[in-house]
Amino acid sequence: IRTLNWNDSYRLTYDATMKTDVYAVLNHNEQRFIKDVSLYSQNNVVGSLGTTYKPFERLGFFLEGEGGYTGVTSASPNLPSGSPSTIFGGFVGARGNFTARLDGSIKAGYEVREFSSAANVANTPSPAAGVALTYTQSSRRSYALSFDRSVGVSVQVPDQAYVFDNVAFVFTQGMGTSGHWMLQAQP
């Protein structure tokens, strides 16, 4: 199955004081099926607003709220149309340098997915979490691990949400002496 996938993310941070900041994040991703298949293409836009309090120079705690929209279109004229949905939720977490070599962020919270169709009335909050950690072994080698648990929209069944886990691991190694070339491996 051929798909077109587009992902982009934007972040704006304002340092209100030496210990606090306010930030806004906008994430967009689109998955469009190229051929006539019995699946649903999706267009997701999710925005987050948050604030961070930094009691320590290298570690901060944050509170974040999110809201977004998912548009669904049929990739086949034989499928019934799906209805758009909204998502909203909130998180608490920590971000910064946990040790001299380990940095990243950890967050936990809830997400709710609501569909505009009257047929789907089960809008229960689902636990959501995110972990993004980077271990820097040396100036030329690092390991990154990320885990996200979120609420998505099914590409097979219209107006149906599901909880998914996404795990990624990336190994980065500097190549050559100039520092411009990097080798990355991701299983």
trRosetta pair geometry for C-beta under 8 A, 3 or more apart (Angstrom, degrees):
i j d omega theta_ij theta_ji phi_ij phi_ji
1 33 6.5 -43 177 -138 109 102
1 35 7.0 -130 -145 43 66 111
1 37 5.8 26 -130 -75 115 165
1 39 7.5 48 -158 10 150 148
2 33 7.4 108 84 -163 58 59
2 34 4.0 -35 101 37 107 132
2 35 6.0 89 43 -11 99 100
3 31 5.8 -10 -178 -168 129 84
3 32 6.5 147 -163 75 73 43
3 33 5.6 -42 -104 -100 80 51
3 34 6.4 -151 -94 -13 23 89
4 30 7.4 -10 109 113 90 100
4 31 7.5 158 80 -154 53 38
4 32 4.5 -12 57 61 101 100
4 34 6.2 104 -24 -66 92 94
5 29 7.4 -9 -170 -170 83 94
5 30 7.1 168 -150 87 39 59
5 31 5.4 -1 -105 -105 78 73
5 32 7.9 -170 -72 25 38 66
6 28 7.5 -23 118 122 96 96
6 29 6.6 170 90 -150 57 49
6 30 4.5 7 52 49 102 100
7 27 7.9 -17 -164 -170 83 88
7 28 7.3 165 -150 92 39 59
7 29 4.5 1 -105 -107 77 95
7 30 8.0 -159 -67 25 47 59
8 27 7.6 173 93 -151 47 48
8 28 5.2 0 59 58 86 99
8 29 7.7 171 22 -77 51 58
9 25 6.9 -10 -171 -172 96 96
9 26 7.1 166 -154 88 49 53
9 27 4.8 -6 -108 -106 88 76
9 28 7.5 -170 -76 25 46 63
10 25 7.0 161 86 -155 53 50
10 26 4.6 -1 55 55 101 98
10 27 8.0 -164 26 -71 62 40
11 23 6.4 -4 -171 -174 92 116
11 24 7.4 167 -150 87 48 49
11 25 4.9 -9 -103 -105 80 81
11 26 7.9 -164 -71 24 41 63
12 23 6.5 165 87 -153 50 66
12 24 5.0 -1 56 55 99 93
12 25 7.9 -168 25 -74 62 41
13 21 5.4 11 -175 170 101 133
13 22 7.4 158 -155 83 56 41
13 23 4.3 -18 -102 -100 76 101
14 21 6.3 162 83 -161 45 80
14 22 5.1 -12 60 60 99 89
14 23 7.2 -179 20 -80 64 51
15 18 7.7 33 172 -98 114 26
15 20 7.7 131 -163 91 56 49
15 21 4.8 -42 -105 -100 51 99
16 20 4.7 -33 61 98 111 101
16 21 6.0 169 7 -110 81 33
16 22 5.8 65 -39 -9 116 97
17 20 4.8 45 42 36 95 92
18 54 7.8 -104 134 69 60 120
19 53 6.3 17 149 -161 93 65
19 54 4.8 -146 -154 61 60 81
19 55 7.0 51 -156 -83 119 33
20 51 6.6 -3 -169 -178 99 101
20 52 6.6 162 -151 84 50 59
20 53 5.6 -14 -99 -103 83 61
20 54 7.1 -158 -69 14 34 83
21 51 6.9 177 89 -152 47 59
21 52 4.9 5 51 48 91 104
21 54 7.8 42 -2 -19 95 113
21 60 7.9 1 25 -162 105 163
22 49 7.8 -7 -175 -172 90 85
22 50 7.4 171 -155 93 51 44
22 51 5.1 -22 -103 -101 67 84
23 48 7.9 8 109 107 92 96
23 49 7.5 168 89 -152 52 44
23 50 5.3 -13 61 65 92 88
23 51 7.4 165 18 -88 73 34
23 52 7.1 32 -3 -11 115 106
24 47 6.9 -11 -172 -172 92 100
24 48 7.0 162 -156 85 46 57
24 49 5.5 -12 -104 -102 77 70
24 50 7.9 165 -83 23 35 68
25 47 6.8 160 85 -156 56 52
25 48 4.3 2 53 52 103 104
25 50 7.6 10 0 11 106 110
26 45 7.4 -13 -169 -167 90 87
26 46 7.7 160 -154 86 46 46
26 47 5.1 -14 -103 -104 72 83
26 48 8.0 -158 -68 23 35 68
27 44 7.6 -14 115 119 92 102
27 45 7.5 162 87 -153 55 41
27 46 4.9 -10 61 62 101 93
27 47 7.6 -176 23 -80 68 36
27 48 7.8 35 -3 -6 103 103
27 68 7.9 -35 66 -100 92 143
28 44 6.9 164 -152 91 44 64
28 45 5.2 -4 -106 -105 83 74
28 46 7.9 179 -77 25 40 63
29 44 5.1 1 59 57 81 108
30 41 7.7 20 -178 173 83 99
30 42 6.9 -167 -145 98 49 58
30 43 4.7 2 -112 -113 95 72
30 44 7.2 -169 -76 24 48 67
31 41 6.2 -159 101 -151 65 67
31 42 5.2 23 49 49 94 89
31 155 7.4 -62 104 -96 135 131
32 41 4.4 30 -121 -144 55 133
32 75 7.8 146 -172 -99 58 105
33 37 5.2 -104 172 41 146 115
33 39 5.4 122 -51 76 155 113
33 41 5.3 -132 11 -72 80 95
33 75 3.8 1 65 -120 128 150
35 75 7.6 50 88 166 44 117
36 75 6.6 165 -137 142 35 81
36 76 5.0 89 -171 -108 78 81
36 77 7.5 -30 -139 6 116 79
37 75 5.2 -4 57 110 74 134
37 76 6.2 -124 78 -49 22 111
38 75 7.5 -145 -85 70 5 102
38 76 5.4 -28 -89 9 49 151
38 78 7.2 -47 -101 78 90 110
38 79 6.1 143 -144 -70 67 117
38 156 7.9 41 124 -138 87 69
39 75 5.2 11 71 26 71 135
39 76 7.7 92 30 -8 46 104
39 155 4.8 12 -169 155 104 100
39 156 6.3 -42 -119 -87 77 53
40 72 4.9 5 170 -170 127 104
40 73 6.8 153 -162 74 76 32
40 74 6.0 -46 -109 -101 76 45
40 75 6.5 -158 -102 -9 21 90
40 79 7.2 -149 -74 137 83 156
40 82 5.3 28 -131 -5 149 144
40 153 7.8 -80 98 131 131 108
40 154 7.5 71 42 109 126 64
40 155 5.1 -159 54 -153 77 53
40 156 7.4 -125 11 -38 96 12
40 158 6.3 127 -66 -88 151 76
41 72 7.2 149 78 -156 50 51
41 73 4.9 -18 61 64 102 89
41 74 7.7 10 18 91 84 3
41 75 5.4 113 -30 -67 94 94
41 155 7.9 41 -78 -137 21 99
42 70 5.8 -19 -162 -169 106 102
42 71 7.1 147 -157 78 52 53
42 72 5.7 -17 -101 -101 73 69
42 153 6.0 152 -113 72 138 121
42 155 6.8 -95 -23 -93 115 88
43 70 7.0 153 76 -156 48 52
43 71 4.4 -8 56 56 103 102
43 73 7.8 34 -6 -1 104 103
44 68 6.5 32 -176 158 83 133
44 69 7.5 172 -147 89 47 48
44 70 4.9 -11 -100 -104 78 85
45 68 5.6 -172 98 -154 52 95
45 69 5.4 3 57 54 94 88
45 70 8.0 -177 25 -77 59 44
46 66 5.9 16 177 -180 104 115
46 67 7.2 179 -150 96 67 27
46 68 3.2 -43 -102 -74 67 148
46 69 7.9 -173 -75 24 55 47
46 87 6.6 -29 -107 72 111 119
47 66 6.7 171 91 -150 42 68
47 67 6.1 -14 61 64 86 73
47 68 6.3 154 13 -81 60 81
48 64 5.4 6 -177 -177 116 111
48 65 6.8 163 -152 85 66 40
48 66 4.3 -29 -96 -95 83 89
49 64 7.1 166 86 -152 38 64
49 65 5.6 -10 60 60 86 90
49 66 7.9 172 20 -83 59 44
50 62 5.3 35 168 177 125 115
50 63 6.2 176 -150 89 83 46
50 64 3.5 -23 -92 -101 122 81
50 65 7.1 168 -78 18 69 56
50 91 7.9 -29 -102 66 128 98
51 62 6.6 174 89 -146 38 76
51 63 5.8 -3 55 55 84 90
51 64 8.0 -177 22 -77 48 58
52 60 4.4 38 176 153 112 137
52 61 7.0 153 -154 77 67 33
52 62 4.3 -34 -97 -90 76 96
52 95 7.1 -62 -123 47 131 113
53 60 6.2 165 82 -159 34 88
53 61 5.5 -18 62 61 88 87
53 62 7.5 168 18 -85 62 45
54 57 7.2 55 159 -119 118 16
54 59 7.0 149 -147 90 77 39
54 60 3.8 -47 -90 -93 78 101
54 61 7.9 170 -86 17 36 60
54 96 7.5 121 -126 -77 100 140
55 59 7.4 -28 59 89 77 89
55 60 7.6 143 14 -115 60 52
55 61 7.3 17 0 5 102 106
56 59 4.4 22 66 46 119 93
56 60 7.7 -142 55 -64 72 50
56 96 7.6 136 83 133 103 167
58 96 5.1 132 150 169 58 120
58 97 4.0 -49 172 47 119 109
59 94 6.4 -2 -173 -174 97 108
59 95 7.7 165 -151 87 56 35
59 96 3.8 -168 -106 70 45 151
59 97 6.6 -103 -64 55 77 59
59 98 7.1 83 -98 -91 116 48
60 94 7.0 163 89 -153 42 62
60 95 5.7 -18 65 63 90 79
60 96 5.4 127 13 -47 70 122
61 92 7.4 2 179 -177 95 88
61 93 7.2 178 -154 97 60 35
61 94 5.3 -32 -101 -98 66 74
62 91 7.8 19 105 106 95 96
62 92 7.2 172 90 -153 53 47
62 93 5.5 -14 58 65 92 80
62 94 7.4 161 14 -95 79 23
62 95 6.2 11 -5 7 124 110
62 107 7.5 -43 73 -99 105 114
63 90 7.6 -4 -176 -174 79 103
63 91 7.5 169 -155 89 39 56
63 92 5.7 -12 -103 -105 67 75
64 90 6.7 163 90 -155 54 59
64 91 4.6 -8 61 58 103 98
64 92 7.7 176 21 -81 76 30
64 93 7.3 -13 8 21 117 108
64 107 7.1 -17 33 -146 129 145
64 109 7.6 -114 69 -35 89 158
65 88 7.6 1 180 -171 89 90
65 89 7.4 180 -153 95 55 41
65 90 4.9 -21 -104 -102 70 87
65 91 7.9 -173 -76 21 30 69
66 87 7.4 -14 119 117 104 95
66 88 6.5 177 94 -147 62 48
66 89 5.3 -4 56 58 100 80
66 90 7.2 -179 17 -81 74 38
66 91 7.5 34 -10 -4 110 104
66 111 7.6 -26 72 -110 120 96
67 86 7.1 -9 -170 -178 85 104
67 87 7.0 167 -152 90 40 57
67 88 4.4 1 -105 -104 78 91
68 86 6.8 162 87 -158 44 62
68 87 4.9 -7 59 56 93 96
68 88 7.5 171 20 -74 61 54
69 84 6.4 2 -173 176 92 121
69 85 7.5 160 -155 87 50 43
69 86 5.6 -27 -99 -105 63 70
69 87 7.7 -155 -64 19 20 77
70 84 6.3 169 86 -159 55 72
70 85 4.9 -4 55 59 105 87
70 86 7.6 -173 17 -84 76 23
70 87 6.9 55 -17 -16 108 108
70 153 5.1 170 135 -14 157 145
71 84 5.0 -26 -106 -107 55 108
72 81 7.8 136 103 179 95 68
72 82 3.7 -46 109 87 137 125
72 83 7.1 34 46 68 119 19
72 84 6.3 -178 13 -91 82 50
72 85 7.6 41 -18 1 116 92
72 153 6.4 -124 -75 144 123 146
72 158 6.7 148 128 -132 150 84
73 81 7.7 -30 -136 -140 47 87
73 82 7.6 -121 -69 43 12 98
74 77 7.1 117 114 -92 126 23
74 79 4.1 -175 -145 75 124 114
74 80 7.3 178 -81 88 139 22
74 81 5.8 -98 -24 -103 117 56
74 82 6.9 145 -61 0 79 87
75 79 7.4 45 48 17 59 142
76 79 4.8 93 70 -9 94 103
79 158 7.6 144 165 -43 109 120
80 158 6.2 -103 90 8 96 154
81 158 7.1 108 127 -127 30 153
82 153 7.9 115 160 171 146 125
82 158 3.3 -152 -100 -138 90 103
82 159 5.9 -170 -152 -35 84 68
83 115 5.4 93 86 -180 115 98
83 116 4.7 -137 164 60 121 90
83 117 4.0 170 7 -38 156 98
83 158 7.0 94 8 170 65 107
83 159 5.5 37 35 -83 98 103
84 115 7.7 160 97 -148 34 63
84 116 5.5 32 66 1 75 127
85 113 5.6 21 161 -179 135 91
85 114 6.1 166 -161 85 84 41
85 115 4.5 -43 -98 -96 100 60
85 116 6.7 -143 -89 -11 46 76
85 153 5.9 166 34 -90 138 127
85 159 7.6 144 -63 -126 116 57
85 161 7.3 165 -171 -72 167 105
86 113 7.5 167 86 -153 42 50
86 114 5.2 -10 58 60 89 95
86 116 7.8 84 -10 -55 91 86
87 111 6.0 -1 -173 -174 105 107
87 112 6.9 164 -150 82 57 47
87 113 5.1 -19 -98 -100 87 70
87 114 7.7 174 -82 20 37 69
87 151 6.3 172 -129 79 122 112
88 111 7.3 167 90 -150 28 64
88 112 5.8 -14 62 56 75 94
88 114 8.0 -3 14 6 95 109
89 109 5.7 120 160 124 105 119
89 110 5.4 -153 -145 100 99 53
89 111 3.6 -48 -68 -99 146 60
89 112 6.3 159 -75 10 81 66
89 125 7.7 128 -114 -142 92 94
89 128 6.0 26 179 26 159 145
89 151 8.0 149 -52 19 139 119
90 109 5.0 -143 100 -163 51 136
90 110 6.5 12 49 50 74 78
91 107 4.3 29 175 172 130 120
91 108 6.5 148 -148 75 83 23
91 109 3.5 -110 -94 -18 56 139
91 128 7.2 -79 -84 93 103 106
91 130 7.5 -11 -135 24 151 109
92 107 6.8 171 87 -149 29 78
92 108 6.6 -23 61 62 75 73
92 109 6.4 132 9 -73 61 97
93 105 6.0 54 145 177 132 94
93 106 5.4 -171 -156 96 101 51
93 107 3.0 -57 -65 -95 144 75
93 108 6.6 139 -81 11 87 58
93 130 7.5 -29 -96 66 155 92
94 105 6.8 -176 94 -146 46 61
94 106 5.5 7 52 52 85 93
94 107 7.9 -177 23 -74 45 62
95 104 7.1 -95 -138 131 72 35
95 105 3.7 -11 -101 -101 95 97
95 106 7.7 -177 -75 22 58 54
96 103 6.5 -88 141 -145 33 92
96 105 7.9 83 -3 -86 44 70
97 100 7.4 32 172 -106 120 22
97 102 7.3 121 -164 85 60 52
97 103 4.5 -38 -103 -97 60 103
98 102 4.7 -45 64 103 104 104
98 103 6.4 173 9 -100 75 39
98 104 7.3 -26 -10 38 115 79
98 133 7.9 -28 14 -130 137 105
99 102 4.4 46 40 34 97 100
101 135 5.8 35 139 -160 99 70
101 136 5.1 -139 -157 60 76 75
101 137 7.1 59 -164 -87 132 29
102 133 6.3 -10 -166 -168 95 105
102 134 7.3 162 -148 81 48 47
102 135 5.3 -14 -97 -101 78 74
102 136 7.9 -159 -70 17 33 73
103 133 7.5 159 87 -150 30 59
103 134 5.7 -18 65 59 77 94
103 136 7.7 13 15 -9 99 109
104 131 7.2 49 136 178 133 64
104 132 4.7 -159 -164 103 110 64
104 133 3.9 -124 12 -102 162 43
104 134 5.5 147 -65 8 102 72
105 130 7.2 8 108 113 102 102
105 131 7.4 -166 96 -143 57 37
105 132 5.3 19 48 50 84 96
106 130 7.4 176 -150 94 34 60
106 131 5.2 9 -113 -111 75 80
106 133 7.9 20 -63 -62 90 98
107 129 6.6 172 94 -154 60 54
107 130 4.8 8 54 54 99 94
107 131 7.8 -167 27 -70 59 48
108 127 7.4 -19 -168 -169 90 95
108 128 7.5 156 -158 89 46 53
108 129 4.7 -7 -107 -108 71 91
108 130 8.0 -163 -70 26 42 59
109 127 7.8 158 97 -154 29 56
109 128 5.5 -21 76 66 74 95
109 129 7.5 154 25 -83 56 51
110 125 4.3 8 180 -179 129 117
110 126 6.6 144 -156 70 74 34
110 127 6.1 -52 -101 -103 69 38
110 128 6.1 125 -133 15 15 93
111 125 7.0 144 71 -155 27 69
111 126 5.6 -29 65 62 80 88
111 128 4.4 61 -11 -35 107 141
111 150 6.3 34 12 -153 164 65
111 151 4.6 -159 105 9 125 117
112 123 5.6 54 -177 168 105 92
112 124 7.3 -147 -124 111 88 20
112 125 5.0 -50 -74 -95 95 65
112 126 7.3 147 -88 12 44 75
112 151 7.5 23 -130 33 6 166
113 123 6.8 -143 80 -137 47 79
113 126 7.7 0 1 10 96 121
113 151 4.6 -148 -33 138 118 132
113 153 7.1 177 -162 -73 143 80
113 161 4.1 143 80 -105 147 149
114 123 4.7 16 -95 -120 81 136
115 119 7.9 -42 101 64 133 76
115 120 4.3 39 49 68 135 132
115 123 7.9 -155 13 -83 69 101
115 159 4.7 82 -157 -144 161 86
115 161 7.6 -147 -44 -36 106 102
117 120 5.5 67 78 17 100 93
117 159 5.0 -42 37 -111 139 142
118 121 7.4 8 -179 -64 52 94
119 159 6.3 61 76 135 111 161
120 123 7.8 96 136 -58 89 80
120 159 4.7 -167 -27 166 137 111
120 160 7.4 -157 -106 -82 141 46
126 151 5.0 126 52 -73 138 116
126 163 5.2 -157 -178 -87 147 120
127 149 6.9 4 114 117 82 134
128 149 5.5 -170 -144 98 48 82
128 150 5.4 46 -135 -104 112 52
128 151 6.8 -76 -79 -15 116 86
129 147 7.2 -4 110 115 100 101
129 148 7.4 -174 92 -146 56 37
129 149 4.6 33 42 37 82 112
130 146 7.6 -12 -169 -169 82 90
130 147 6.9 174 -147 91 40 62
130 148 4.9 8 -110 -110 86 75
130 149 7.4 -142 -63 28 54 65
131 145 7.4 -13 119 115 105 91
131 146 6.5 174 93 -148 62 46
131 147 4.5 18 47 47 101 98
131 148 7.9 -152 30 -65 57 49
132 144 7.4 -4 -172 -172 78 99
132 145 7.7 177 -146 91 37 50
132 146 4.5 6 -107 -110 74 97
133 144 7.1 170 91 -151 48 55
133 145 5.2 -6 61 59 95 91
133 146 7.5 176 23 -79 59 52
134 142 5.7 9 -177 175 99 123
134 143 7.2 162 -154 83 54 45
134 144 4.6 -16 -102 -101 82 84
134 145 7.9 178 -80 22 39 61
135 142 6.5 165 85 -159 49 71
135 143 4.7 -5 57 58 100 96
135 144 7.8 -169 22 -76 63 38
135 145 7.9 26 -3 2 99 101
136 139 7.7 32 175 -90 114 30
136 141 7.7 129 -164 90 54 54
136 142 4.7 -27 -107 -104 61 103
137 141 4.5 -34 62 97 114 106
137 142 6.4 -172 12 -93 77 40
137 143 6.9 61 -28 -6 106 96
138 141 4.9 45 43 35 92 93
139 174 7.4 -8 116 -9 70 150
140 173 6.5 33 147 -165 87 55
140 174 3.3 -92 -150 29 92 123
140 179 7.9 -115 -102 -114 93 79
141 172 6.9 165 -148 91 40 65
141 173 5.3 6 -105 -110 82 69
141 174 7.0 -99 -53 9 56 84
142 171 7.8 171 90 -155 48 44
142 172 4.9 0 57 56 87 108
143 169 7.3 -16 -172 -168 89 90
143 170 7.4 159 -159 84 44 53
143 171 5.7 -12 -108 -106 74 68
143 172 7.7 -162 -74 23 31 75
144 168 7.8 -7 114 113 95 94
144 169 7.1 159 86 -156 58 42
144 170 4.4 -4 57 56 106 99
144 172 7.2 40 -6 -8 105 110
145 167 7.8 -17 -169 -168 83 85
145 168 7.4 165 -153 88 40 56
145 169 5.4 -4 -105 -106 73 77
146 166 7.7 -11 115 113 97 90
146 167 7.2 167 89 -151 57 42
146 168 4.8 1 55 55 99 97
146 169 8.0 -167 24 -72 65 39
147 165 7.0 -17 -166 -169 89 94
147 166 7.2 157 -154 83 41 55
147 167 5.2 -3 -104 -104 78 76
147 168 8.0 -168 -70 24 41 64
148 165 7.2 160 84 -154 49 47
148 166 4.6 -5 57 55 97 102
149 163 6.7 14 -178 180 90 100
149 164 7.4 -174 -144 92 52 39
149 165 5.2 -15 -98 -100 79 76
149 166 7.9 -174 -74 20 36 68
150 163 7.3 178 93 -148 28 63
150 164 6.3 -19 63 59 73 81
150 166 7.5 -9 19 6 105 110
151 161 5.5 6 180 -178 102 121
151 162 7.4 162 -154 82 61 29
151 163 5.7 -37 -98 -96 65 66
151 164 7.9 132 -116 16 18 75
152 161 6.9 154 82 -156 36 69
152 162 5.8 -25 65 65 86 79
152 163 7.7 136 18 -114 77 17
152 164 5.2 1 6 7 126 123
153 160 7.3 115 -161 77 61 51
153 161 6.1 -47 -99 -103 53 63
153 162 7.9 123 -126 21 10 79
154 157 4.5 4 107 48 149 80
154 158 7.7 -121 78 -67 103 13
154 160 4.2 -3 14 82 134 102
154 161 7.2 -142 -18 -95 86 12
154 162 5.7 83 -68 -9 89 115
156 160 7.9 -41 74 60 75 134
157 160 4.0 16 99 15 111 144
168 186 6.6 -9 -169 -158 94 116
169 186 6.6 161 84 -140 56 67
169 187 6.1 12 62 30 108 99
170 184 5.9 -13 -171 -166 101 106
170 185 7.3 154 -156 77 52 44
170 186 4.8 -19 -102 -89 75 99
171 184 6.8 154 80 -155 53 52
171 185 4.6 -8 56 56 106 95
171 186 7.5 -173 21 -70 69 50
172 182 5.7 -11 -165 -177 98 117
172 183 7.3 151 -155 80 47 51
172 184 5.1 -13 -100 -101 74 82
173 182 7.0 148 75 -162 40 65
173 183 4.7 -17 63 60 94 101
173 184 7.9 179 22 -77 66 38
174 179 6.2 -25 -155 -125 128 58
174 181 7.2 103 -168 85 58 63
174 182 5.9 -41 -104 -105 49 72
174 183 7.9 -152 -67 19 2 79
175 181 4.0 -62 71 109 104 111
175 182 6.5 178 9 -98 91 17
175 183 5.3 87 -44 -24 119 99
176 179 7.6 -116 90 -26 89 26
176 180 7.2 -29 76 49 132 77
176 181 4.9 70 19 39 121 123
178 181 7.0 73 63 3 101 88
